[in-house]
Amino acid sequence: MLLEGLRVDDGQWHKVEVVLHSTLQLKLWHDSCDAGVCLKSSSVPHGPASIPPAFLNMYIGGAGDPMANNTQSQQGFVGCLEDVQVDAEPLLPVDLPMDESSPVKMGCDRTEWCLSQPCFHGGLCVDLWATFRCDCSRPYGGPACSYERPAATFGLENSTSFASLTLSESLGANFNVSFFIRSRKPNGLLLQIGNETDPFLTIYLKNGKLRVEMASTDTVTFPENLVDGRRHLVALSFQGGIVGAHQSGTYVELGQLVARPLLAGYGVYIGGHPNPGSTDMWGGYFKGCLQDIQLNSHQIQFFQVENYSLPQESNRTQNDNLVNGCISDNTCKSEPCQNGGSCIVTWNDFHCSCPANFTGRFCEERVWCESDPCPEATTCVDVVAGYVCLANATFNSYAAIEFTTNTSVTRTLSSLHVDFRTRDEDAVLLRAVEEVDSLQIAIKNSSLLVDIRSGNSIEGVRFLSQKSVTDGAWHTISVSMEEPSALSSRWLVRLDGSVNMTLQGNAGNLDFLKNNALIVVAENFTGCLGQVKIGGIYLPFPAHLSYPQPEQFQRSGSGDVQLGCAGADVCASSPCLNAGTCQDLFNSFSCACGAGWGGLLCESNLDECQSSPCVHGDCVDAVADFQCECFRGFIGKKCDINVDDCVRHQCLNGATCVDEVYGYSCKCPPQYSGPRCEWPFPPEQCGKNFTCLNGGKCISESWGANCSCKPGFTGRK
């Protein structure tokens, strides 16, 4: 009886109970069980021998061979037991024989073997209670994974090398092949197994991919590129003709080949053949490193292991020009780095550490800008085989400049780029004409115009922007052929970083500019130009500079251009009034007005009363302010506060004061009335319930009786 799926070999205490009656029950207390207890039971078959009332013999932790052989593991228990009860009677340690030779010890002392991380090179430590085991990652082995199975270098310094052996036992038709490979050579024979006349399995490199071929012309290909100079693990399985590979723990089926069994006595060739002709058809001899080659579980050993405490691997090979270890060629021997570059070997390749003014794989390309060749106020930009000195330029309407190509421009001119800034509503940024071909980038009615007519297309392409580009801000226009190699194609336009838009019509490239066509820049234009490029070649504004690169656009004619971008000094006259701040907007300005002032020049005193800020009063405008003349009963900046007239009220006899606008009223108790609640209620009447004293005269009023006193007397009565 077995409780499957529940592991109890985790080094923790577990509680278990076995009950034998008419059924056999097995209980395990475990967190993953319902209610914390798992139960499995089985009926006991009835036979001539009845179940005894008590056990005659008891074995703890193991038994002798005859009885141990009847168990599933056939091994004794390793670990600790406590609180053992048989038929409710405790089995105490003092009842067990525990002398010095006994394997049973008092207590439960143990070592956490894996806490010290005894396994090297990523090996997995498995705690076996009394000891531990290291499950090693390939290509490592040994008790602590400290031994690395040696790699073999094939073709060191372009020599011819291979290894061979004979299969000592049959692999059959279902088998596995695995190995580590490191190479930069895209073609070469890796492994071949066959008899004296025919190969039955060939694994080789072709164009950087690993291919597998059996006794037919059919092949399957390993999907990963293996010739990048890094170490790769190749694990192939052959089952019923289906070839699969294990990549990063995932099985990938590569395809199906004709299954042929590999029998004992077949020859195995690794890296090549003794006969070069038999190797050439598979890409020649392999160059690189192979390590930890395994056919099924059998290790192919290239070299004698010096550490004889390690198990000797099977399948020793005969080697020809193999080198122990994974060794690189001396790739710097030919001194490939130019111009003082330092060569560094990087395993069958090299890296050139170049001086600051050179770059490229061989330090063959000069970095011109490193030597700071450009004049002040310009920026050096490295280009192919040279450099250019760039700067923005300011133009007035009369200061157009001209360019032509030199005779060495060989590339196809299929693109155009211009940065500009202006307030001109009509101007030409760039134009060129050569017979029937023409190019124009212009501003028309404040919109940007692109017009290209070239090649064998009659219609040409044309673009007119919907938005204005004469706001004094920088704008960028880029146009390029959709198919640069075509005689004529659609063109793409991109304005200010927007998505590419395909223009209607077709036009050819701009190669007509190579025919010494005159390119006019900034005609009738007032503003600034930044980068201007045709076909990726700059049109630099600084004049009379000699550049080393063969492909150039060169300034023609004389005259200097004002470098930098500077509009008119529109703020020099202090146009903003009333302490307003002038802001230069490139040939235009705006005024940032102080509080209380408005208008283009801050000339207008703003009417702060326009918004009717006074709630209960009349507004009087001031400079950046207002004043409210409040109606009676209201105070505050905006006359929005009602004065509390009850602060000094004169309500009598416990009356409640009720605030009103510019006044108050008194809410009297039931027994009083009058404006100040000064009269009793109901009203008193002369001669009935009210009498004046000291000769005072009783007078009846609306709120009741009152006294008119003689001289020398006062008071209500």
LONU-70551 format. One record per residue (C-alpha): residue number from 1; residue in three letters; x, y, z. Coordinates in steps of 0.5 Angstrom, whole numbers, plus 500, padded with zeros to 3 digits. Layout:
<rs>
NUM;ala;X;Y;Z
...
</rs>
This chain:
<rs>
1;met;500;500;500
2;leu;503;507;498
3;leu;500;514;499
4;glu;503;517;493
5;gly;505;524;491
6;leu;506;526;499
7;arg;514;526;500
8;val;516;525;507
9;asp;524;526;506
10;asp;524;533;507
11;gly;528;532;514
12;gln;521;535;518
13;trp;517;531;523
14;his;511;527;520
15;lys;506;523;524
16;val;504;516;521
17;glu;499;510;524
18;val;498;503;521
19;val;492;500;523
20;leu;490;492;522
21;his;483;489;523
22;ser;479;487;518
23;thr;482;492;513
24;leu;489;495;513
25;gln;489;502;514
26;leu;495;507;513
27;lys;494;514;516
28;leu;499;520;515
29;trp;498;527;518
30;his;500;532;512
31;asp;498;539;511
32;ser;496;538;504
33;cys;491;533;506
34;asp;483;534;507
35;ala;483;536;515
36;gly;490;535;515
37;val;490;527;515
38;cys;490;523;509
39;leu;488;516;509
40;lys;488;509;505
41;ser;485;503;506
42;ser;485;496;503
43;ser;481;489;505
44;val;485;484;508
45;pro;484;477;504
46;his;481;472;508
47;gly;485;465;509
48;pro;487;459;513
49;ala;491;463;517
50;ser;487;468;522
51;ile;490;475;524
52;pro;494;474;530
53;pro;492;478;536
54;ala;499;481;537
55;phe;505;481;533
56;leu;510;476;534
57;asn;516;479;532
58;met;517;487;531
59;tyr;523;490;527
60;ile;524;497;527
61;gly;528;501;522
62;gly;530;495;518
63;ala;530;487;517
64;gly;534;482;515
65;asp;535;480;508
66;pro;529;475;507
67;met;524;480;510
68;ala;527;486;507
69;asn;527;483;500
70;asn;519;483;501
71;thr;519;491;501
72;gln;519;495;496
73;ser;525;499;497
74;gln;529;493;500
75;gln;533;498;504
76;gly;533;500;512
77;phe;530;506;514
78;val;535;512;515
79;gly;533;518;520
80;cys;529;519;527
81;leu;523;516;530
82;glu;520;518;536
83;asp;513;516;540
84;val;513;509;537
85;gln;507;505;540
86;val;505;498;538
87;asp;498;496;540
88;ala;498;502;545
89;glu;504;500;548
90;pro;510;505;548
91;leu;516;502;545
92;leu;522;506;549
93;pro;529;507;547
94;val;531;503;553
95;asp;528;497;550
96;leu;532;497;544
97;pro;539;494;544
98;met;544;500;543
99;asp;551;498;544
100;glu;557;501;540
101;ser;556;497;534
102;ser;549;498;534
103;pro;547;503;528
104;val;541;506;533
105;lys;543;512;537
106;met;539;516;542
107;gly;537;523;540
108;cys;536;526;533
109;asp;542;529;532
110;arg;543;531;524
111;thr;547;535;520
112;glu;544;540;515
113;trp;549;538;509
114;cys;546;543;504
115;leu;547;549;508
116;ser;554;550;507
117;gln;553;549;499
118;pro;558;544;498
119;cys;556;543;491
120;phe;560;547;486
121;his;559;550;479
122;gly;551;550;480
123;gly;551;543;482
124;leu;544;541;486
125;cys;545;539;493
126;val;541;533;495
127;asp;541;532;503
128;leu;541;524;504
129;trp;540;525;512
130;ala;547;521;514
131;thr;551;525;508
132;phe;549;528;501
133;arg;549;528;494
134;cys;551;533;488
135;asp;547;533;482
136;cys;552;536;477
137;ser;550;541;471
138;arg;554;539;465
139;pro;560;539;464
140;tyr;562;538;471
141;gly;562;532;475
142;gly;565;529;481
143;pro;563;528;488
144;ala;562;536;489
145;cys;562;538;482
146;ser;569;541;482
147;tyr;571;537;476
148;glu;570;539;469
149;arg;570;534;463
150;pro;576;537;459
151;ala;574;540;452
152;ala;578;539;446
153;thr;580;544;441
154;phe;580;542;434
155;gly;583;546;428
156;leu;588;550;433
157;glu;591;555;428
158;asn;588;552;422
159;ser;591;545;423
160;thr;587;539;421
161;ser;585;535;427
162;phe;580;530;428
163;ala;578;524;433
164;ser;576;517;432
165;leu;573;511;436
166;thr;569;504;435
167;leu;562;503;438
168;ser;563;498;444
169;glu;556;497;444
170;ser;550;498;440
171;leu;546;504;441
172;gly;540;501;437
173;ala;535;506;433
174;asn;533;510;439
175;phe;538;514;442
176;asn;541;520;445
177;val;547;525;443
178;ser;549;531;446
179;phe;555;535;447
180;phe;558;542;448
181;ile;560;546;442
182;arg;564;553;441
183;ser;566;555;434
184;arg;566;561;429
185;lys;567;557;423
186;pro;560;556;420
187;asn;561;550;416
188;gly;564;543;418
189;leu;563;536;420
190;leu;562;535;428
191;leu;560;527;428
192;gln;559;521;424
193;ile;557;514;425
194;gly;557;509;420
195;asn;560;502;417
196;glu;566;502;413
197;thr;562;504;407
198;asp;556;508;409
199;pro;555;513;414
200;phe;549;512;418
201;leu;548;518;422
202;thr;552;525;420
203;ile;552;531;424
204;tyr;555;537;421
205;leu;555;545;421
206;lys;552;549;415
207;asn;552;556;414
208;gly;552;557;422
209;lys;546;552;423
210;leu;547;545;426
211;arg;544;539;421
212;val;543;532;422
213;glu;543;527;416
214;met;541;519;417
215;ala;542;514;411
216;ser;538;518;406
217;thr;538;525;403
218;asp;533;528;408
219;thr;536;533;413
220;val;533;536;420
221;thr;536;543;422
222;phe;537;545;429
223;pro;534;552;430
224;glu;539;556;434
225;asn;545;559;431
226;leu;551;556;434
227;val;557;559;431
228;asp;557;566;435
229;gly;564;564;439
230;arg;560;562;445
231;arg;559;555;448
232;his;552;552;447
233;leu;549;545;449
234;val;546;541;444
235;ala;542;535;446
236;leu;539;531;441
237;ser;534;525;441
238;phe;532;520;436
239;gln;526;516;437
240;gly;523;512;432
241;gly;526;516;427
242;ile;523;523;430
243;val;529;527;431
244;gly;528;532;437
245;ala;532;537;441
246;his;532;540;448
247;gln;533;547;448
248;ser;533;551;455
249;gly;529;545;458
250;thr;524;545;453
251;tyr;523;539;448
252;val;523;541;440
253;glu;521;536;435
254;leu;526;538;429
255;gly;523;533;424
256;gln;523;525;422
257;leu;528;521;418
258;val;529;514;416
259;ala;531;510;423
260;arg;537;506;422
261;pro;540;502;428
262;leu;547;504;430
263;leu;551;497;432
264;ala;557;495;436
265;gly;563;496;431
266;tyr;561;502;427
267;gly;566;507;427
268;val;565;514;430
269;tyr;569;520;427
270;ile;569;527;431
271;gly;571;533;427
272;gly;573;530;421
273;his;576;524;417
274;pro;583;521;416
275;asn;581;522;408
276;pro;580;530;407
277;gly;576;528;401
278;ser;571;525;406
279;thr;570;531;410
280;asp;570;536;405
281;met;563;534;403
282;trp;560;536;410
283;gly;563;543;410
284;gly;571;541;411
285;tyr;574;540;418
286;phe;571;542;424
287;lys;574;548;428
288;gly;573;550;435
289;cys;572;546;441
290;leu;567;540;443
291;gln;566;538;450
292;asp;562;533;454
293;ile;560;528;448
294;gln;555;523;450
295;leu;552;517;446
296;asn;546;515;451
297;ser;550;515;458
298;his;557;513;455
299;gln;562;519;455
300;ile;567;520;450
301;gln;574;521;453
302;phe;579;525;449
303;phe;584;525;454
304;gln;587;521;460
305;val;584;523;466
306;glu;590;525;471
307;asn;585;525;477
308;tyr;585;517;478
309;ser;580;518;484
310;leu;574;520;479
311;pro;571;514;475
312;gln;574;513;468
313;glu;570;515;462
314;ser;568;510;457
315;asn;570;510;449
316;arg;577;512;449
317;thr;579;516;442
318;gln;584;516;438
319;asn;586;523;437
320;asp;590;527;431
321;asn;592;534;433
322;leu;587;535;438
323;val;589;540;444
324;asn;587;539;451
325;gly;582;545;453
326;cys;578;550;449
327;ile;584;554;446
328;ser;584;560;442
329;asp;588;562;436
330;asn;593;567;436
331;thr;588;572;432
332;cys;593;578;433
333;lys;599;574;430
334;ser;598;577;423
335;glu;597;584;427
336;pro;591;586;424
337;cys;590;593;427
338;gln;592;599;423
339;asn;594;606;425
340;gly;597;604;432
341;gly;591;600;435
342;ser;592;595;440
343;cys;590;588;438
344;ile;586;584;444
345;val;585;576;442
346;thr;577;574;444
347;trp;577;567;442
348;asn;578;566;435
349;asp;577;573;434
350;phe;580;579;436
351;his;578;586;438
352;cys;582;593;436
353;ser;583;598;441
354;cys;583;604;437
355;pro;587;611;438
356;ala;582;616;439
357;asn;582;619;432
358;phe;581;612;429
359;thr;575;607;429
360;gly;573;601;425
361;arg;574;594;426
362;phe;581;595;424
363;cys;582;602;426
364;glu;582;604;419
365;glu;577;609;419
366;arg;580;616;421
367;val;575;620;426
368;trp;577;627;424
369;cys;573;631;429
370;glu;577;628;434
371;ser;583;633;432
372;asp;578;639;432
373;pro;579;641;425
374;cys;573;646;425
375;pro;573;653;426
376;glu;570;657;432
377;ala;562;657;432
378;thr;562;651;428
379;thr;560;644;430
380;cys;564;638;427
381;val;561;632;424
382;asp;564;625;422
383;val;562;623;415
384;val;564;617;411
385;ala;572;618;410
386;gly;572;625;412
387;tyr;568;631;416
388;val;564;637;415
389;cys;563;643;419
390;leu;556;645;421
391;ala;553;651;423
392;asn;546;655;423
393;ala;546;661;418
394;thr;542;667;418
395;phe;540;670;411
396;asn;537;676;409
397;ser;532;677;403
398;tyr;538;678;398
399;ala;544;673;401
400;ala;542;667;397
401;ile;548;662;396
402;glu;550;657;391
403;phe;552;649;391
404;thr;554;644;386
405;thr;557;637;387
406;asn;564;635;386
407;thr;565;629;381
408;ser;566;624;386
409;val;559;623;388
410;thr;557;616;387
411;arg;551;615;391
412;thr;544;615;389
413;leu;541;622;391
414;ser;534;620;394
415;ser;532;624;400
416;leu;532;631;402
417;his;532;634;409
418;val;532;642;411
419;asp;531;645;418
420;phe;529;652;417
421;arg;526;658;421
422;thr;522;664;418
423;arg;517;669;418
424;asp;517;670;411
425;glu;510;668;407
426;asp;514;667;401
427;ala;521;665;399
428;val;525;660;396
429;leu;529;655;401
430;leu;532;651;396
431;arg;532;650;388
432;ala;535;647;382
433;val;534;646;375
434;glu;537;641;370
435;glu;534;641;363
436;val;527;638;364
437;asp;529;636;371
438;ser;527;640;377
439;leu;527;641;385
440;gln;524;646;389
441;ile;523;647;397
442;ala;519;654;398
443;ile;514;657;402
444;lys;508;660;399
445;asn;503;664;402
446;ser;506;661;409
447;ser;505;654;407
448;leu;511;649;405
449;leu;511;647;398
450;val;515;641;396
451;asp;516;640;388
452;ile;520;635;385
453;arg;520;633;377
454;ser;525;628;375
455;gly;527;622;372
456;asn;522;619;367
457;ser;516;621;370
458;ile;512;627;367
459;glu;507;628;373
460;gly;512;629;379
461;val;510;630;386
462;arg;508;636;390
463;phe;506;637;397
464;leu;503;644;400
465;ser;503;644;408
466;gln;496;645;411
467;lys;499;649;417
468;ser;503;655;417
469;val;510;654;418
470;thr;512;662;418
471;asp;511;663;426
472;gly;518;664;427
473;ala;519;657;430
474;trp;524;651;428
475;his;521;647;423
476;thr;524;640;419
477;ile;522;638;412
478;ser;524;631;410
479;val;523;628;403
480;ser;525;621;401
481;met;524;616;395
482;glu;519;610;397
483;glu;523;605;393
484;pro;530;609;392
485;ser;533;604;387
486;ala;527;605;382
487;leu;527;609;376
488;ser;521;613;379
489;ser;517;612;385
490;arg;512;615;390
491;trp;516;620;395
492;leu;515;620;402
493;val;514;627;406
494;arg;515;628;414
495;leu;514;635;417
496;asp;516;636;424
497;gly;516;629;426
498;ser;509;627;424
499;val;508;620;421
500;asn;511;619;414
501;met;506;621;409
502;thr;506;618;401
503;leu;505;624;396
504;gln;501;623;390
505;gly;505;622;383
506;asn;511;619;382
507;ala;518;622;381
508;gly;525;619;380
509;asn;531;621;384
510;leu;535;627;384
511;asp;542;624;381
512;phe;541;630;376
513;leu;544;634;381
514;lys;551;630;379
515;asn;551;634;373
516;asn;554;640;376
517;ala;547;643;377
518;leu;547;649;381
519;ile;543;649;387
520;val;541;655;390
521;val;539;656;397
522;ala;536;662;401
523;glu;533;666;395
524;asn;529;672;397
525;phe;529;669;404
526;thr;529;672;411
527;gly;531;667;417
528;cys;535;662;419
529;leu;537;655;416
530;gly;540;649;420
531;gln;542;642;417
532;val;541;642;409
533;lys;542;635;406
534;ile;541;632;399
535;gly;542;624;399
536;gly;545;624;406
537;ile;551;629;404
538;tyr;551;636;408
539;leu;551;642;404
540;pro;555;646;409
541;phe;555;654;410
542;pro;562;655;413
543;ala;565;657;406
544;his;572;655;403
545;leu;574;649;407
546;ser;577;643;404
547;tyr;574;636;406
548;pro;578;630;405
549;gln;571;626;403
550;pro;570;624;396
551;glu;563;626;396
552;gln;561;633;397
553;phe;557;639;396
554;gln;561;645;395
555;arg;560;652;396
556;ser;560;656;389
557;gly;561;664;388
558;ser;564;668;394
559;gly;561;672;400
560;asp;561;670;407
561;val;554;667;410
562;gln;552;670;417
563;leu;553;664;422
564;gly;549;663;427
565;cys;541;664;428
566;ala;540;671;430
567;gly;534;675;428
568;ala;533;683;428
569;asp;534;686;435
570;val;526;687;436
571;cys;527;689;443
572;ala;532;694;443
573;ser;527;700;442
574;ser;524;698;449
575;pro;517;697;445
576;cys;513;695;451
577;leu;510;700;456
578;asn;508;701;463
579;ala;514;696;465
580;gly;512;690;461
581;thr;517;685;459
582;cys;519;684;451
583;gln;520;677;449
584;asp;524;676;442
585;leu;520;671;438
586;phe;525;672;432
587;asn;524;678;428
588;ser;517;679;432
589;phe;516;680;439
590;ser;511;680;444
591;cys;510;684;451
592;ala;509;680;458
593;cys;505;686;461
594;gly;505;687;468
595;ala;499;687;473
596;gly;493;691;471
597;trp;496;693;464
598;gly;494;689;457
599;gly;494;690;450
600;leu;500;689;445
601;leu;505;694;448
602;cys;502;694;455
603;glu;499;701;453
604;ser;492;699;456
605;asn;490;700;463
606;leu;485;694;465
607;asp;478;695;467
608;glu;478;691;474
609;cys;471;693;475
610;gln;469;689;468
611;ser;468;683;472
612;ser;463;686;477
613;pro;467;684;483
614;cys;463;688;488
615;val;457;684;491
616;his;453;690;495
617;gly;457;696;493
618;asp;459;700;487
619;cys;466;699;484
620;val;472;704;482
621;asp;477;702;478
622;ala;485;703;480
623;val;491;700;477
624;ala;492;693;477
625;asp;486;694;483
626;phe;479;696;484
627;gln;476;699;490
628;cys;468;698;493
629;glu;464;703;496
630;cys;459;699;500
631;phe;452;700;501
632;arg;450;701;508
633;gly;450;695;512
634;phe;456;691;508
635;ile;463;691;509
636;gly;469;687;506
637;lys;474;688;500
638;lys;468;686;495
639;cys;462;688;500
640;asp;460;681;501
641;ile;460;681;508
642;asn;453;683;512
643;val;455;687;518
644;asp;452;684;525
645;asp;448;689;527
646;cys;446;685;533
647;val;453;686;536
648;arg;450;692;540
649;his;443;690;540
650;gln;438;693;546
651;cys;433;688;546
652;leu;430;687;553
653;asn;427;682;557
654;gly;431;676;554
655;ala;429;677;547
656;thr;433;674;541
657;cys;436;679;537
658;val;435;678;529
659;asp;440;681;525
660;glu;438;685;518
661;val;441;689;513
662;tyr;443;695;516
663;gly;439;694;523
664;tyr;436;689;527
665;ser;429;686;530
666;cys;428;683;537
667;lys;424;677;538
668;cys;420;677;544
669;pro;418;672;549
670;pro;411;671;550
671;gln;410;676;556
672;tyr;413;682;552
673;ser;412;686;546
674;gly;414;692;543
675;pro;420;694;538
676;arg;425;692;544
677;cys;420;688;548
678;glu;420;693;553
679;trp;412;692;554
680;pro;409;687;558
681;phe;404;683;554
682;pro;398;683;554
683;pro;398;691;554
684;glu;397;694;561
685;gln;391;699;561
686;cys;390;706;565
687;gly;386;705;571
688;lys;385;698;570
689;asn;392;694;572
690;phe;397;700;571
691;thr;397;706;576
692;cys;402;712;576
693;leu;405;714;582
694;asn;407;721;585
695;gly;402;725;581
696;gly;404;722;575
697;lys;399;722;569
698;cys;397;715;566
699;ile;397;715;558
700;ser;395;710;554
701;glu;399;708;548
702;ser;399;702;542
703;trp;404;698;547
704;gly;400;699;553
705;ala;400;704;559
706;asn;405;709;560
707;cys;407;715;565
708;ser;408;722;564
709;cys;412;724;571
710;lys;412;730;574
711;pro;419;734;575
712;gly;423;731;580
713;phe;421;724;578
714;thr;423;719;573
715;gly;422;711;572
716;arg;416;708;568
717;lys;411;709;574
</rs>
